[in-house]
């Protein structure tokens, strides 16, 4: 049974229709804008997508995700190496965590729930830091997508 620190779950109600939130998540160019990365290829199940991080202080890093599932306007998931911030470390032999984005209607708005799970499999030497860092990171990303969507909705 997973521990209390195996899974991060964050949720927010976004003032945007589900189709608009979906595009912000599933279109790699829009995802790049609010997430703070320059991904180089579209998301398709089974694909590996990489890009340079543009978030201040992390510009020296590249992020790679492995797209898992795409269920239009409902569910998107990928795997990655959490908190892989030391460019001198080879994380390729470590297990990946699973990140899921689930969209649900909340009246005329959209509830976005992000879950990252699988931290119990991360090497103990970096498990706690990866969990704590990503927990705070997902909270920031919820604010980032809300700001991105608010600006996009204002522009239309």
Secondary structure, DSSP 8 states (H G I E B T S, - for coil): ---TTSEEEEEEEESS-HHHHHHHHHSHHHHHHHHTEEE-S---TT-EEEEEE-STT-TT-EEEEEEEEEETTTEEEEEE-TT---TTS--TTS--EEEEEEEEEETTEEEEEEEEE-GGGS-HHHHHHHHHHHHHHHHHHHHHHHHHHHHHHHH-
